[in-house]
Amino acid sequence: MCAICARRKGPELANEDIRRKPWFENIDPPYRRIYGSRLFRLLSTIRRFTAPQARRELGLSDFEWRVMSQVGDRSPMSLNELAAVSSHDKGQLSRGVKRLVEAGLLVRESRRGERGVFISPTAAGRKVFQDLVRLAFRQNDALIDGITGEELETFSRVIEKIQANADILLADEPAPISEEEALAITRKRAQTAV
């Protein structure tokens, strides 16, 4: 029995989990279930155990370890490239990068003939990135404990298909609306509901 499986409390916990799940996760047949919320909940749970470990072992906040993982893997990067791969606001990234530069983990450099500033890890930053990779492998090993290679292959194929579908949906999505427009829509819907 895997280590994580041994910690489970048995069928009574499973029954309790079913009662506590949102209605849209208990729909039969399973293909009618809403999976986005389940994926968000899984990601949230993973982040809640990975972030404290990165903080404890490496001294990095949740945001900082995500920046270090991207820059360590893809350097040199412009702030625009970092924003594109991390889905974070450039202002937030700029402040985060500034903290990591001040900590001696990243460096900002201009390149001759190229516009903008490029971000790269320092020697200390490369060491932190290597430690971050080791931590990620340890966390991943614990996360997939008790899951067969065949199950992981199936899971990977399913995730790739969901990602491809999500990419298509995102490409078809119109430009975001402003906060004011969203508030007007909410107010209108509230008035029509009365």
C-alpha positions in Angstrom: 0.0 0.0 0.0 1.4 3.5 -0.9 2.2 5.9 1.9 -0.6 8.3 1.0 -3.1 5.5 0.7 -2.2 4.3 4.2 -3.2 7.7 5.6 -6.7 7.5 4.1 -9.5 6.8 6.6 -11.5 4.3 4.5 -15.0 4.1 3.1 -16.5 6.4 5.7 -14.3 9.3 4.5 -15.2 8.5 0.8 -18.9 8.7 1.6 -18.4 12.0 3.5 -16.4 13.4 0.6 -19.3 12.6 -1.8 -21.7 14.4 0.5 -19.5 17.5 0.7 -18.7 17.7 -3.1 -20.6 20.3 -5.1 -23.6 18.9 -7.0 -21.9 19.3 -10.4 -19.2 16.8 -9.3 -21.6 14.0 -8.5 -23.5 14.0 -11.8 -23.9 10.7 -13.7 -22.8 9.8 -16.2 -19.3 11.2 -15.5 -18.9 12.9 -18.9 -21.6 15.4 -17.8 -19.6 16.5 -14.7 -18.0 19.9 -14.6 -14.3 19.3 -14.5 -12.9 22.8 -14.4 -13.7 23.3 -10.8 -12.1 19.9 -9.9 -8.9 20.9 -11.7 -8.9 24.3 -9.9 -9.4 22.5 -6.6 -6.6 20.1 -7.3 -4.3 22.9 -8.4 -5.2 24.9 -5.2 -4.4 21.8 -3.0 -1.1 21.3 -4.7 -0.2 24.9 -4.3 -1.1 24.8 -0.6 1.4 22.1 0.1 4.1 23.2 -2.4 4.3 26.9 -1.5 5.0 26.4 2.2 7.8 23.9 1.4 9.4 26.4 -1.0 9.1 29.0 1.7 10.6 26.8 4.4 13.4 25.2 2.3 14.3 28.1 -0.1 12.9 31.2 1.5 10.8 31.9 -1.5 7.2 33.1 -1.6 4.7 31.3 -3.8 5.0 34.1 -6.4 8.8 34.2 -6.2 9.3 30.4 -6.7 7.1 30.6 -9.8 9.2 33.5 -11.2 12.4 31.6 -10.4 11.2 28.4 -12.0 10.3 30.3 -15.3 13.5 32.4 -15.4 15.7 29.5 -14.3 14.3 27.3 -17.1 14.1 29.9 -19.9 16.7 32.6 -19.3 17.4 35.2 -20.5 13.8 36.4 -20.6 12.2 39.8 -21.1 9.5 40.9 -18.7 7.0 40.5 -21.6 8.1 36.9 -22.1 7.8 36.2 -18.4 4.3 37.7 -18.3 3.3 35.6 -21.3 4.4 32.3 -19.8 3.4 33.0 -16.2 0.0 34.7 -16.9 0.9 37.4 -14.4 0.5 41.2 -14.7 3.7 42.9 -15.8 3.5 45.4 -12.8 3.3 42.5 -10.3 6.2 40.7 -12.1 8.3 43.8 -12.2 8.0 44.2 -8.4 8.7 40.5 -7.8 11.7 40.6 -10.1 13.0 43.7 -8.3 12.8 41.8 -4.9 14.7 38.8 -6.4 17.3 41.2 -7.9 17.7 42.8 -4.5 18.1 39.3 -3.0 20.9 38.6 -5.4 19.0 35.8 -7.2 18.3 37.5 -10.5 20.0 40.1 -12.7 18.6 42.5 -15.2 20.7 43.2 -18.3 20.3 45.2 -21.5 21.5 43.6 -24.7 23.2 45.5 -27.5 20.9 46.0 -30.4 17.9 44.8 -28.6 15.2 46.7 -26.9 14.2 46.1 -23.3 15.8 44.4 -20.3 16.5 40.7 -20.0 16.2 38.8 -16.8 18.6 35.9 -15.9 19.5 34.1 -12.7 22.8 34.9 -10.9 25.1 32.1 -9.8 23.1 32.1 -6.5 19.9 32.1 -8.5 21.0 29.1 -10.5 21.7 27.2 -7.3 18.2 28.1 -6.0 16.7 27.0 -9.3 18.5 23.6 -9.0 17.2 23.3 -5.4 13.7 24.2 -6.7 13.9 21.5 -9.3 14.9 18.9 -6.7 12.0 20.0 -4.5 9.6 19.8 -7.4 10.7 16.2 -8.2 10.3 15.2 -4.5 6.8 16.8 -4.4 5.8 15.2 -7.7 7.0 11.7 -6.5 4.8 12.1 -3.4 1.9 13.3 -5.5 1.9 10.4 -7.9 2.6 7.7 -5.2 0.4 4.7 -5.8 -0.5 5.6 -9.4 0.7 3.2 -12.1 2.6 4.2 -15.1 -0.4 3.3 -17.3 -2.6 5.5 -15.3 -0.1 8.4 -15.6 0.1 7.9 -19.3 -3.7 8.0 -19.6 -3.8 11.1 -17.3 -1.2 12.8 -19.4 -3.1 12.2 -22.6 -6.3 13.5 -21.1 -4.6 16.6 -19.7 -3.1 17.3 -23.1 -6.5 17.1 -24.8 -8.1 19.3 -22.1 -5.2 21.8 -22.6 -5.7 21.8 -26.4 -9.5 22.4 -25.9 -8.8 25.2 -23.4 -6.3 26.8 -25.9 -9.0 26.8 -28.6 -11.6 28.3 -26.2 -9.1 31.0 -25.2 -8.2 31.9 -28.8 -12.0 32.3 -29.5 -12.6 34.4 -26.4 -13.3 38.1 -27.1 -11.2 40.8 -25.4 -11.9 41.1 -21.7 -14.4 43.7 -20.5 -13.7 46.4 -18.0 -14.6 46.2 -14.3 -17.3 48.9 -15.0 -18.8 46.9 -17.8 -18.9 43.8 -15.6 -20.5 45.7 -12.8 -23.2 47.0 -15.2 -24.0 43.5 -16.4 -24.2 42.2 -12.8 -26.5 45.0 -11.8 -28.7 44.4 -14.8 -29.0 40.7 -14.1 -29.8 41.4 -10.5 -32.6 43.8 -11.5 -34.1 41.2 -13.9 -34.0 38.5 -11.3 -36.3 40.4 -9.0 
